[in-house]
Amino acid sequence: MIKFFRNIRKNLLNEDKTVKYIKYAFGEIILVVIGILIALQVSNWNTQRNNTTAEQEVLADLNTEIKSNISALEKIIDEHEKSLVAGETIKSLIVDTDKLKNIPNDSLKPIIQLMNYNWTYDPKLGILNSVINSGRINLIQNKEIRYLLSSVKEYIVDANESTGVIGKIRGEYYWPMIAAKREVIDYQKPSFEYKKSFRDPEFAWWVNFISVVRQEGLDEENELLKFLENINLKIDKELNK
């Protein structure tokens, strides 16, 4: 093709047809420019298609991870709700001494244990971290989803604050100041006298403390749950476009 154009130019010059040659040269330039533009457009189409495919893969992987983390968080919320109910039950027994007298000592142990259960949310963030650290998050065209994904860790930190506080105070106060002072009934099992703890002001303070902090924690955990479900919903919409 290049040889063909070269021969045309040579013939025009040999025939001293300058005007025709200039027109021909200008047309040739236009054809070259058009060819370059077409090539660039095809390249852009290919790049866009590849980016779209990569975006879909990233979104699908993130959604799988988020759904798994939602499921794990729902289980923790369920356990902490049980803990809160147990705390409220103990508070009612502290107030109602007659009701406390009619409850077997051994029945109080599981309620106290349930109140003290303290689950820390530890989600799997391998895919999210990889996407952010590698810069692949920029493949996601939806700016709102990018922003939400960048805020996930902050929400997790907030949701875990209360469990961190309970864990710290439980280690520094509950075990040495309350649990350690319980009267031992049977050293062989071992078994403890729990009812006397219900008349202990320090135990009453602990029950009130853990109930308040647990409720605050549940509020944060439910907020995180809604946040993750929102991301999940938005990614689903992008994947189903």
Backbone torsions as a table, in degrees:
resi	resn	phi	psi	omega
1	MET	NA	-43.9	178.5
2	ILE	-62.1	-40.5	178.8
3	LYS	-63.6	-36.2	-179.8
4	PHE	-62.7	-48.4	178.7
5	PHE	-64.5	-36.7	-179.3
6	ARG	-64.4	-39.9	178.9
7	ASN	-65.9	-37.9	178.4
8	ILE	-63.8	-44.8	180.0
9	ARG	-61.8	-41.2	-177.7
10	LYS	-64.1	-42.4	-179.9
11	ASN	-64.8	-39.5	179.4
12	LEU	-66.4	-38.8	179.0
13	LEU	-69.3	-40.8	-179.5
14	ASN	-63.7	-33.5	179.9
15	GLU	-86.1	1.5	178.2
16	ASP	57.8	39.8	177.6
17	LYS	-100.6	73.4	-173.1
18	THR	-61.4	-46.5	-177.4
19	VAL	-61.6	-45.3	179.6
20	LYS	-63.6	-36.7	-179.8
21	TYR	-64.9	-42.8	-179.8
22	ILE	-63.0	-43.4	177.9
23	LYS	-62.1	-42.4	-179.4
24	TYR	-64.3	-44.4	-179.0
25	ALA	-62.0	-41.6	178.8
26	PHE	-63.1	-42.1	178.4
27	GLY	-64.1	-38.0	179.1
28	GLU	-64.0	-39.8	178.6
29	ILE	-62.2	-42.9	179.4
30	ILE	-61.2	-42.3	178.9
31	LEU	-62.4	-40.0	178.7
32	VAL	-64.4	-44.5	179.6
33	VAL	-61.6	-45.2	178.6
34	ILE	-59.8	-40.8	179.1
35	GLY	-62.0	-42.1	178.9
36	ILE	-64.8	-43.7	179.9
37	LEU	-62.1	-41.1	178.4
38	ILE	-63.5	-42.9	179.7
39	ALA	-62.6	-40.9	178.5
40	LEU	-64.7	-41.0	-179.5
41	GLN	-64.5	-42.1	177.7
42	VAL	-62.7	-41.7	178.1
43	SER	-62.5	-41.5	178.5
44	ASN	-64.5	-40.6	178.1
45	TRP	-61.1	-43.8	179.8
46	ASN	-64.6	-42.4	179.3
47	THR	-63.7	-44.3	179.2
48	GLN	-63.4	-41.3	179.1
49	ARG	-63.9	-43.4	178.6
50	ASN	-64.7	-40.7	178.8
51	ASN	-65.6	-38.5	178.8
52	THR	-64.4	-41.8	177.6
53	THR	-63.1	-45.0	179.6
54	ALA	-64.4	-38.2	178.2
55	GLU	-61.5	-44.3	-179.8
56	GLN	-62.3	-38.9	178.7
57	GLU	-65.8	-43.4	179.5
58	VAL	-62.6	-47.0	-179.6
59	LEU	-62.3	-40.6	-179.7
60	ALA	-64.6	-43.1	179.2
61	ASP	-64.9	-43.8	179.1
62	LEU	-62.9	-40.4	-178.4
63	ASN	-65.3	-38.1	177.6
64	THR	-62.6	-43.8	179.8
65	GLU	-66.5	-42.5	-179.1
66	ILE	-64.6	-41.7	178.8
67	LYS	-61.6	-39.3	177.7
68	SER	-64.3	-41.4	179.8
69	ASN	-69.6	-32.8	175.7
70	ILE	-63.2	-45.1	179.4
71	SER	-61.1	-42.7	179.3
72	ALA	-65.1	-39.8	-179.7
73	LEU	-67.6	-37.7	178.7
74	GLU	-61.2	-37.8	178.8
75	LYS	-66.6	-40.7	179.6
76	ILE	-66.8	-42.6	177.5
77	ILE	-59.4	-41.2	178.8
78	ASP	-61.2	-43.6	179.3
79	GLU	-66.3	-40.8	-179.3
80	HIS	-70.9	-30.2	174.2
81	GLU	-66.2	-39.8	175.3
82	LYS	-62.9	-40.2	178.4
83	SER	-61.8	-42.3	179.9
84	LEU	-64.7	-42.9	178.3
85	VAL	-62.0	-41.5	178.2
86	ALA	-62.4	-40.2	177.9
87	GLY	-62.9	-42.1	178.8
88	GLU	-66.3	-34.8	177.2
89	THR	-64.6	-43.5	179.4
90	ILE	-65.3	-38.9	177.7
91	LYS	-61.5	-38.5	179.3
92	SER	-68.8	-33.8	179.0
93	LEU	-72.6	-30.9	176.6
94	ILE	-65.0	-38.2	-179.1
95	VAL	-77.7	-43.1	-175.8
96	ASP	-96.1	89.4	-177.3
97	THR	-67.5	-32.4	178.7
98	ASP	-64.9	-42.1	178.7
99	LYS	-64.7	-38.7	179.5
100	LEU	-62.7	-39.4	-178.8
101	LYS	-62.5	-32.2	-175.8
102	ASN	-84.9	-2.7	180.0
103	ILE	-97.2	128.9	177.5
104	PRO	-59.3	143.8	-178.6
105	ASN	-56.4	-43.2	-178.0
106	ASP	-64.9	-23.0	179.9
107	SER	-74.2	-17.2	-178.2
108	LEU	-80.9	-28.3	-177.8
109	LYS	-56.7	-53.7	-178.7
110	PRO	-62.9	-29.8	178.8
111	ILE	-68.6	-43.6	178.7
112	ILE	-64.9	-42.5	178.9
113	GLN	-61.8	-42.9	-179.5
114	LEU	-63.8	-40.5	178.0
115	MET	-60.6	-36.7	-174.9
116	ASN	-86.2	-5.8	177.1
117	TYR	-59.8	135.8	-173.5
118	ASN	-142.3	99.8	-176.1
119	TRP	-97.0	129.1	175.3
120	THR	-96.7	130.4	179.9
121	TYR	-76.2	118.8	-177.9
122	ASP	-126.5	77.4	-174.7
123	PRO	-71.9	159.1	175.0
124	LYS	-86.8	121.1	-176.0
125	LEU	-124.1	22.5	-177.2
126	GLY	-59.6	-46.6	-178.6
127	ILE	-68.2	-44.2	179.7
128	LEU	-60.6	-46.1	179.4
129	ASN	-61.6	-41.6	-180.0
130	SER	-64.0	-43.2	-178.8
131	VAL	-64.5	-41.5	-179.3
132	ILE	-71.4	-48.1	-175.7
133	ASN	-67.3	-31.1	-179.5
134	SER	-84.3	-10.0	-178.3
135	GLY	84.4	1.7	-179.3
136	ARG	-69.0	-11.4	177.4
137	ILE	-62.2	-24.7	179.3
138	ASN	-72.2	-11.4	174.8
139	LEU	-71.0	-23.1	-178.7
140	ILE	-76.2	115.7	-175.0
141	GLN	-75.1	-29.0	-179.0
142	ASN	-74.5	110.0	-176.2
143	LYS	-64.2	-35.1	-179.4
144	GLU	-63.8	-41.6	178.5
145	ILE	-64.4	-41.3	178.1
146	ARG	-60.1	-43.0	179.8
147	TYR	-65.0	-44.7	-179.0
148	LEU	-62.3	-43.2	179.8
149	LEU	-63.3	-35.5	180.0
150	SER	-70.7	-16.5	-177.2
151	SER	-100.8	-1.6	-175.3
152	VAL	-57.3	-47.8	-176.0
153	LYS	-62.4	-36.6	178.8
154	GLU	-63.4	-42.5	178.9
155	TYR	-65.1	-37.2	179.7
156	ILE	-66.1	-42.2	177.8
157	VAL	-59.1	-45.0	179.2
158	ASP	-62.5	-41.8	-177.4
159	ALA	-67.5	-25.9	-177.0
160	ASN	-94.1	-3.0	-177.3
161	GLU	-60.4	-45.9	-176.3
162	SER	-65.8	-41.9	178.2
163	THR	-65.0	-32.4	176.6
164	GLY	-66.5	-41.4	179.2
165	VAL	-65.4	-45.7	180.0
166	ILE	-61.4	-44.1	179.3
167	GLY	-60.9	-41.5	-179.0
168	LYS	-67.2	-49.8	-178.2
169	ILE	-68.6	-33.6	178.4
170	ARG	-62.0	-41.7	179.6
171	GLY	-71.4	-36.2	-175.7
172	GLU	-88.1	-25.2	-172.4
173	TYR	-122.6	-53.1	-172.0
174	TYR	-62.3	-53.8	-175.7
175	TRP	-65.8	-47.6	-178.7
176	PRO	-77.8	-29.8	-173.0
177	MET	-97.7	-21.4	-175.4
178	ILE	-121.7	-63.2	-175.6
179	ALA	-61.1	-38.1	-176.7
180	ALA	-68.8	-18.2	-177.6
181	LYS	-94.4	1.7	-179.5
182	ARG	-66.8	143.1	178.6
183	GLU	-74.2	132.1	180.0
184	VAL	-85.6	124.1	178.8
185	ILE	-89.0	-43.4	-177.6
186	ASP	-138.6	114.5	-178.9
187	TYR	-74.5	-17.5	-176.8
188	GLN	-74.5	-34.5	-172.8
189	LYS	-80.4	-50.1	-10.4
190	PRO	-83.6	162.9	179.9
191	SER	-135.1	145.0	-174.4
192	PHE	-123.5	158.8	173.2
193	GLU	-86.9	112.0	-175.7
194	TYR	-94.6	-28.6	-173.9
195	LYS	-62.8	-34.6	-179.3
196	LYS	-64.5	-28.9	178.5
197	SER	-62.8	-29.5	-177.5
198	PHE	-69.7	-15.3	176.6
199	ARG	-100.0	3.0	-178.5
200	ASP	-88.9	121.9	-179.7
201	PRO	-58.6	-33.9	-179.9
202	GLU	-68.1	-37.4	176.9
203	PHE	-67.0	-41.9	178.5
204	ALA	-61.2	-40.0	177.6
205	TRP	-63.2	-43.1	-178.7
206	TRP	-61.8	-44.1	-179.4
207	VAL	-61.7	-44.2	179.3
208	ASN	-65.8	-41.9	179.8
209	PHE	-60.7	-50.7	-175.7
210	ILE	-67.5	-31.1	178.4
211	SER	-67.7	-43.4	179.8
212	VAL	-65.5	-48.6	-177.9
213	VAL	-67.5	-37.1	178.8
214	ARG	-63.1	-41.0	178.4
215	GLN	-63.8	-41.0	176.9
216	GLU	-62.1	-41.6	179.1
217	GLY	-64.4	-40.8	178.5
218	LEU	-63.8	-37.4	177.0
219	ASP	-60.7	-44.1	179.5
220	GLU	-67.9	-40.6	-179.5
221	GLU	-66.1	-39.8	177.9
222	ASN	-68.8	-32.6	175.8
223	GLU	-66.5	-41.9	176.2
224	LEU	-62.5	-41.0	179.3
225	LEU	-59.8	-46.9	178.3
226	LYS	-62.3	-38.2	179.6
227	PHE	-62.4	-47.6	-180.0
228	LEU	-67.3	-39.3	178.1
229	GLU	-64.1	-34.5	177.9
230	ASN	-65.5	-43.7	177.4
231	ILE	-62.4	-45.4	179.2
232	ASN	-56.4	-44.0	-179.8
233	LEU	-64.5	-44.2	-178.0
234	LYS	-67.6	-38.5	178.1
235	ILE	-67.1	-40.5	177.0
236	ASP	-56.5	-42.0	179.4
237	LYS	-64.4	-39.7	178.8
238	GLU	-66.3	-39.8	-178.7
239	LEU	-70.0	-26.8	-176.6
240	ASN	-98.0	9.3	179.0
241	LYS	-66.4	NA	NA
